[in-house]
Amino acid sequence: MAGLAGASAWEQDGRPTNIVLLGPPAGGKGTQADFLSERYGMVHISTGDLLRKRAKFLPEVAACMSSGRLVPDDLVSSVLKERLAERDCSNRGVLLDGFPRTRAQAEALKTAGVEVAVVLHLKVADDVVVERIAGRRIDPMNGKVYHVTDNPPPPDVAARVIQRDDDTAEKILARLEVYHSEVDAITSFYGARVKVVRVGCGSEGALPADVRPMVVFDEVRKALEGDIYWGSVVRSGPLAKAYECGTHSTTLMSAARYFEHSRFRLLHNGCLADNTHAAERVALQAQVVRVLERIQPLRRYELCTWVEDVGRRAVVVGHALSRRKRSGGTVDVAVGSATVVFISAQGEVMEVADRQRLRELSASVRGGRCCTAADTVENEAASLEGMIAAIGPVPSAAWRCSWCVPAVDLDFHGQVHETAFIALCERLRFQAAATGAYPPRICEQVLHGHTMCAHVACAGYASQGELLDVFSWPLLDVACPAGELHLAFELRRAAGAAEAPLLIQGQLVIAVAAEGASADLPLARL
């Protein structure tokens, strides 16, 4: 199964796909099945729920369940066969939760003609299972499940919740022992069709024991859909090319392009894809890129992009480019953030859909699943309002020139590339300094300094061949650390006056050397 992108993609050769959910008791199979069923329209069949309903009429089933023993295969098969015969199963595909539990059941399922496309194995640590089940409580009025610690029942319900007969510690351990004795035989039977999501197992890539169910579902989608869905954290390992390395400005531009490409992946193949596909286009509102050291050619780096924050009409995406240290661990080479909005066909900013899910995913990232490099980025400047407040109005003495938008700076939407304005600012700072546009001391610093950080905020977009007015000036009144110089830039549609429509504002933070010192940022040691 190469990938599954939507409801129609869950069909193989015109037939609905069947998925087996495998895992220990209280491993989260039911919760994940609910998420899968809601998103893809599949029928969720919980063998446990079916058996509990039949236990009222079948004493032998009731006896097995109350003692913690597994119900015999012939009884399970009889109950399941009856359910699979219903029309919704044959039309929509099935999520089998709790069956097969043994290799014999798996073989019986195949003999019955039920094709299984994927086995989703939720591999949850035993201590996590015991804690989950021991604290589980059921509302007998509506069947809603609570947990005494993680999801306690509200006060008006607490007095009537009950613990299931098979949820005691002794029966939990008995059920786990049976599960472990059978699970390897099942996974061996299905082979490459098994996709594993680990929780609390202590192995590399495992989710923490207290992980949120929506974060588990994000990993489930990644396991099922492959390259079609990259999740809430997009990771890659770019190999730096020689033309991407060199000066600090080169590193800044390369990092910005890495971030732009990785952000595109998150928007089109990650957790933001639903919003992207519903919009006419996605627009960059603001971005910040900071360089911490120069990248080196033919070195492998780790690129990470994630959802940092979710607002009503905008999403903040975080970025980090890192390298591995010989001593272990990683060190950041460049970090950044970007604020994006989704534009409708009518040209209006859309509300971000599914905000609660996205906020849960972003909270898991901030909780430590991803690097915390975004903490070093000045997010308060990553908005147009923040930029206007930071740099103020264009002074009358600001340097000014004209710029015609070339086709090479446009993307496939006919908009200026997100990194093009940073490149323009880098070129124009040298042109302005070389022509004496800044005070003499500032000109010298600009000509020999190195750009450490770029801030960009967008108010509009220009088209190919359009003539724009560019303004630049040093921010002499801005309090900044020693060795830093801040240059402001502004682009407006050419109209002969500063009141022309504002398109972009930006700011470069330049490292300048003290007398007799070097402003060079370090090169990482090979």
C-alpha positions in Angstrom: 0.0 0.0 0.0 1.9 3.0 -1.2 -0.2 5.7 0.4 -3.6 6.6 1.5 -4.7 10.2 1.1 -8.5 10.3 1.5 -11.6 8.2 1.6 -11.4 7.1 -2.1 -7.7 6.2 -1.7 -8.7 3.5 0.9 -9.8 1.3 -2.0 -7.7 -1.3 -3.7 -8.8 -2.6 -7.1 -12.2 -1.1 -6.6 -12.7 -2.8 -3.2 -12.7 -1.2 0.2 -9.6 -1.7 2.3 -9.7 -3.6 5.5 -7.3 -2.7 8.4 -6.6 -4.8 11.5 -5.9 -2.9 14.7 -3.5 -4.9 16.8 -2.3 -4.0 20.3 -2.6 -4.8 24.0 -5.8 -4.2 26.0 -6.2 -0.4 26.6 -3.5 0.2 24.0 -5.7 2.9 22.4 -7.1 0.8 19.5 -10.6 2.0 20.0 -9.6 5.7 20.1 -7.5 5.4 17.0 -10.3 3.5 15.2 -12.7 6.4 16.0 -10.2 8.9 14.5 -9.7 6.7 11.4 -13.4 6.0 11.0 -14.2 9.7 11.3 -11.6 10.8 8.7 -12.0 8.0 6.2 -15.5 6.8 6.6 -14.6 3.2 7.5 -16.7 0.9 9.7 -15.1 0.3 13.1 -15.8 -3.2 14.5 -14.7 -3.7 18.0 -14.7 -7.4 18.7 -14.6 -6.6 22.4 -17.8 -4.5 22.2 -19.5 -7.1 20.1 -18.6 -9.9 22.6 -19.8 -7.8 25.5 -23.1 -7.3 23.9 -23.4 -11.0 23.1 -22.3 -12.0 26.6 -25.9 -11.1 27.8 -27.2 -14.0 25.7 -24.2 -16.4 25.6 -23.2 -17.6 29.0 -20.0 -19.2 27.7 -18.8 -15.8 26.4 -19.7 -14.1 29.7 -17.7 -16.7 31.7 -14.6 -16.2 29.6 -14.7 -12.5 29.9 -15.3 -12.4 33.6 -12.3 -14.7 34.2 -9.9 -12.7 32.0 -9.6 -15.6 29.5 -9.9 -15.1 25.7 -13.2 -16.2 24.1 -12.7 -19.3 21.9 -12.1 -18.7 18.2 -15.3 -20.4 17.0 -17.4 -18.1 19.1 -15.5 -15.0 18.0 -15.7 -16.0 14.4 -19.4 -16.6 14.6 -20.1 -13.1 16.1 -17.8 -11.4 13.6 -19.1 -13.2 10.6 -22.6 -12.0 11.4 -21.4 -8.4 11.5 -19.2 -8.5 8.4 -22.2 -9.7 6.4 -23.9 -6.3 6.8 -23.9 -4.0 3.8 -22.0 -1.1 5.4 -18.9 -3.3 5.9 -18.8 -4.4 2.3 -19.3 -0.9 1.0 -16.9 1.1 3.2 -14.1 -1.2 4.4 -13.6 -2.3 8.0 -11.4 -1.5 10.9 -11.1 -4.7 12.8 -10.4 -4.0 16.5 -9.6 -7.0 18.7 -9.6 -9.6 15.9 -7.6 -11.6 15.0 -5.9 -12.2 18.3 -4.2 -15.4 17.3 -2.5 -16.8 14.2 -5.3 -19.3 13.9 -7.9 -16.5 13.8 -5.8 -14.7 11.2 -5.7 -17.8 9.0 -9.5 -18.2 9.5 -10.0 -14.6 8.4 -8.1 -15.3 5.2 -10.0 -18.5 4.6 -13.2 -16.6 5.0 -12.1 -14.4 2.1 -11.5 -11.2 4.2 -8.5 -9.5 2.7 -6.4 -7.4 5.1 -4.4 -4.6 3.6 -2.6 -3.3 6.7 -2.1 -4.4 10.3 -1.7 -1.4 12.5 0.3 -2.5 15.6 0.0 -0.1 18.5 3.0 -1.4 20.6 2.3 0.0 24.1 4.5 -0.7 27.1 3.0 -3.0 29.7 3.3 -0.4 32.6 1.4 2.1 30.5 -1.3 -0.5 29.8 -1.6 -1.4 33.5 -1.9 2.2 34.6 -4.5 2.9 31.9 -6.8 0.0 32.7 -6.5 0.2 36.5 -7.7 3.8 36.3 -10.4 3.3 33.7 -14.0 4.0 34.7 -17.3 3.6 32.7 -20.4 5.7 32.9 -23.2 3.0 32.8 -25.7 5.5 31.6 -24.0 6.2 28.2 -20.9 4.0 28.1 -18.5 7.0 28.1 -15.0 6.1 29.3 -13.1 8.1 31.9 -9.8 7.8 33.7 -9.3 8.6 37.4 -6.1 10.6 36.6 -5.9 11.6 33.0 -9.6 12.2 32.3 -11.6 12.2 35.6 -15.4 12.1 35.4 -17.2 15.4 36.2 -18.7 15.8 39.7 -22.2 15.0 38.6 -21.1 11.8 37.0 -18.3 10.6 39.4 -20.7 8.9 41.8 -22.2 6.5 39.2 -19.1 5.5 37.2 -18.1 1.8 37.5 -15.0 -0.3 36.9 -15.5 -3.2 34.5 -15.2 -6.7 35.9 -12.2 -7.5 33.7 -10.3 -4.2 34.6 -8.7 -5.4 37.8 -4.9 -5.6 38.1 -4.9 -9.4 38.3 -7.0 -9.8 35.1 -5.0 -7.1 33.3 -1.7 -9.0 33.9 -3.4 -12.3 32.7 -4.7 -10.6 29.5 -1.2 -9.1 28.9 0.4 -12.5 29.2 -1.9 -14.0 26.7 -1.4 -11.0 24.3 2.4 -11.4 24.4 2.2 -15.1 23.8 0.2 -14.6 20.5 1.3 -11.2 19.1 4.6 -12.4 17.4 2.8 -15.1 15.6 0.2 -12.6 14.2 2.8 -10.1 13.0 4.8 -12.9 11.5 1.7 -14.1 9.6 1.1 -10.6 8.1 4.7 -9.7 7.5 5.3 -6.5 5.6 1.7 -5.4 6.0 2.4 -4.6 9.7 2.9 -1.0 10.5 4.2 -0.3 14.1 3.5 2.8 16.3 5.4 2.6 19.6 4.2 4.2 22.9 6.2 4.3 26.1 8.6 1.5 24.9 11.8 3.4 25.6 13.1 2.7 22.1 14.2 5.3 19.5 11.2 6.9 17.8 8.7 5.8 20.5 6.1 8.2 21.7 6.1 9.1 25.4 3.9 7.3 27.8 1.6 10.3 28.4 1.2 11.1 24.7 -2.0 12.7 23.6 -4.3 10.5 21.5 -4.3 13.0 18.6 -0.5 12.9 18.5 -0.7 9.1 18.3 -3.1 9.5 15.4 -0.6 11.7 13.6 1.9 8.9 13.8 -0.8 6.4 12.7 -1.4 8.5 9.6 2.3 8.7 8.8 2.6 4.9 9.2 -0.4 4.2 6.9 0.0 6.9 4.3 3.8 6.9 3.8 5.1 9.8 1.7 1.6 11.2 1.2 1.4 12.3 4.8 4.5 13.7 6.7 2.7 14.6 9.9 3.0 17.6 12.2 6.9 17.5 12.2 8.6 17.3 8.8 12.2 16.0 9.0 14.7 15.6 6.2 18.5 15.4 5.9 19.8 17.7 3.2 23.3 17.4 1.9 24.8 20.9 1.5 25.9 21.7 -2.0 28.9 23.9 -2.7 26.9 26.7 -4.2 24.8 26.8 -1.0 27.8 27.6 1.1 30.2 30.5 1.4 29.5 33.7 3.2 27.0 34.3 6.0 24.7 35.8 3.4 24.9 32.6 1.4 24.1 30.6 4.4 21.2 32.9 5.2 19.7 32.4 1.8 20.3 28.7 1.7 18.6 28.3 5.1 15.7 30.4 4.0 15.3 28.2 0.9 15.5 25.0 3.0 12.9 26.4 5.3 10.6 27.4 2.4 10.8 24.0 0.8 10.2 22.2 4.1 7.3 24.5 4.9 5.8 23.6 1.5 6.0 20.0 2.5 4.2 20.6 5.8 1.5 22.6 4.0 0.9 20.1 1.2 1.8 16.8 2.8 1.6 17.4 6.5 -0.9 18.3 9.1 -1.8 21.6 7.4 -2.7 19.9 4.1 -6.4 20.0 4.7 -6.3 23.8 5.1 -4.0 24.2 2.1 -6.3 22.1 -0.1 -9.4 24.1 1.0 -7.7 27.4 0.1 -7.0 29.0 -3.2 -3.5 29.8 -2.1 -1.3 30.1 1.0 0.3 33.4 1.7 3.4 34.2 3.8 2.5 36.9 6.3 5.9 37.1 8.0 9.1 35.2 8.6 12.3 35.3 10.6 15.5 33.5 9.7 18.6 33.6 12.0 22.0 32.2 11.1 24.1 30.8 14.0 27.1 29.4 11.9 27.9 29.0 8.3 27.0 25.7 6.6 29.7 23.6 4.9 29.7 21.8 1.6 29.1 18.1 1.4 27.9 17.9 5.0 24.7 16.2 6.0 22.3 18.4 8.1 19.1 17.8 9.9 16.2 19.9 8.8 13.1 20.1 11.0 9.8 22.0 10.4 6.9 21.9 12.8 3.6 23.7 13.7 4.6 26.2 16.4 1.3 27.9 17.1 -2.2 28.0 15.8 -4.4 31.1 15.7 -7.9 31.7 14.4 -6.7 32.9 11.0 -2.9 32.2 11.0 -0.5 29.4 11.7 3.1 29.9 12.9 5.6 27.3 11.6 8.9 26.8 13.3 12.2 25.7 11.5 15.6 24.5 12.6 18.7 23.4 10.6 21.1 21.4 12.7 24.2 19.3 12.5 25.3 16.3 14.5 28.3 16.7 16.9 31.0 14.1 17.1 30.4 13.9 20.8 26.7 13.2 20.3 23.6 15.5 20.2 23.0 18.3 17.7 23.8 22.0 17.4 21.6 24.5 15.6 23.1 26.1 12.4 20.0 28.2 11.5 16.6 28.7 13.1 13.5 30.5 11.9 9.7 30.9 12.0 7.1 31.9 9.5 3.5 33.0 9.9 1.2 31.8 7.1 -2.5 32.5 6.2 -4.9 30.6 3.9 -6.5 32.7 1.2 -9.9 31.9 -0.3 -10.9 32.2 -4.0 -12.5 35.5 -3.0 -9.2 36.8 -1.8 -10.2 36.7 1.9 -8.2 35.2 4.8 -9.8 32.0 5.9 -10.3 30.7 9.4 -7.9 27.9 10.2 -9.9 24.6 10.2 -9.5 21.9 12.8 -7.8 24.2 15.2 -8.1 22.1 18.3 -6.4 19.1 16.6 -3.6 21.4 15.3 -3.1 23.0 18.8 -2.8 19.5 20.3 -0.1 18.7 17.8 1.7 22.0 18.3 1.6 21.5 22.1 3.3 18.1 21.8 6.1 19.8 19.8 6.6 22.5 22.4 6.5 19.8 25.0 9.8 18.3 23.8 9.2 16.0 20.8 11.0 18.5 18.6 13.9 20.9 19.0 13.3 24.1 20.9 15.2 26.3 18.5 12.2 28.5 18.0 12.7 29.9 21.4 15.7 31.8 20.0 13.7 33.5 17.3 12.1 36.8 17.8 8.5 35.9 17.1 7.2 39.2 18.3 8.6 40.7 15.0 7.1 37.9 12.9 4.0 39.9 11.9 3.3 43.1 9.9 2.1 44.9 13.0 5.2 43.9 14.9 7.4 45.0 12.1 5.8 48.4 11.7 6.1 49.0 15.4 9.8 47.9 15.3 11.1 50.0 12.5 8.6 52.9 12.4 7.8 55.1 9.4 10.2 55.7 6.5 12.4 58.8 7.5 12.7 61.6 5.0 16.5 60.9 4.7 16.0 57.2 3.8 17.9 55.9 0.8 15.6 55.1 -2.1 15.9 53.2 -5.4 13.6 51.5 -7.9 13.3 47.7 -8.5 11.5 46.0 -11.3 10.1 42.5 -10.3 11.9 39.9 -12.5 10.4 36.6 -13.6 13.2 34.7 -11.9 11.9 35.8 -8.5 8.4 34.5 -9.0 6.9 31.2 -7.9 4.3 29.1 -9.7 1.5 31.3 -8.3 3.1 34.3 -10.0 4.1 35.7 -6.6 7.6 36.8 -5.5 9.4 33.9 -3.8 9.4 34.0 -0.1 13.2 34.3 0.0 13.5 36.8 -2.8 13.0 39.8 -0.6 15.7 38.7 1.8 18.1 38.3 -1.2 17.0 41.8 -2.5 17.8 43.4 0.9 21.2 41.7 1.0 22.1 43.1 -2.5 20.7 46.6 -1.8 22.5 47.1 1.5 25.8 46.9 -0.3 24.6 49.2 -3.1 23.3 51.7 -0.6 26.5 51.6 1.5 28.8 51.8 -1.6 27.0 55.0 -2.7 27.2 56.6 0.7 23.5 56.4 1.5 24.1 55.7 5.2 26.3 57.7 7.6 30.0 57.1 6.9 30.6 54.9 9.9 27.5 52.9 9.1 28.5 52.5 5.5 31.8 51.0 6.5 30.1 48.6 8.9 27.5 47.5 6.3 30.2 46.8 3.7 32.2 44.6 6.0 29.5 43.2 8.3 27.7 39.8 8.1 24.0 39.4 8.2 22.9 37.3 11.2 19.2 37.5 11.0 16.5 38.6 8.6 12.9 39.7 9.4 10.2 40.0 6.7 6.6 41.0 7.0 4.2 41.1 3.9 1.2 43.4 3.3 0.8 42.6 -0.4 2.3 41.1 -3.5 3.8 42.4 -6.6 3.6 40.9 -10.1 6.1 40.4 -12.9 7.5 43.6 -14.5 6.0 45.8 -11.8 8.1 48.8 -10.8 8.6 49.2 -7.0 10.1 51.8 -4.8 12.6 50.5 -2.2 13.6 52.4 0.9 16.4 51.7 3.4 17.7 53.3 6.5 19.7 52.3 9.7 17.7 52.0 12.9 19.9 54.1 15.1 17.4 54.5 17.9 16.9 50.8 18.4 18.4 49.3 21.5 20.5 46.3 20.3 23.4 44.3 21.7 27.0 45.5 21.1 28.3 44.4 17.7 24.9 44.5 16.0 23.5 46.9 13.4 19.9 46.9 12.3 18.9 48.0 8.8 15.3 48.6 7.8 13.8 48.1 4.3 10.5 48.9 2.8 8.9 48.1 -0.6 6.0 50.1 -2.0 4.4 50.3 -5.4 6.0 53.1 -7.3 3.8 56.2 -7.0 6.3 58.9 -6.4 5.5 59.2 -2.7 5.9 57.2 0.6 2.0 57.0 0.8 2.0 54.5 -2.1 0.6 51.0 -1.1 2.9 49.2 1.3 4.0 45.7 0.1 6.8 44.5 2.3 8.8 45.6 5.3 12.0 44.0 6.5 14.9 44.2 8.8 18.4 42.9 8.6 20.5 42.3 11.8 24.1 42.6 10.8 27.1 41.6 12.9 29.7 44.3 12.9 33.3 44.1 14.3 34.6 46.2 17.0 37.9 48.0 16.4 40.5 45.5 15.4 38.2 42.5 15.7 36.4 40.2 13.3 32.6 39.9 12.8 33.0 36.4 11.4 30.6 33.8 12.6 32.2 30.4 13.3 32.6 27.6 10.8 31.8 24.3 12.4 34.9 22.0 12.8 34.9 19.0 10.6 
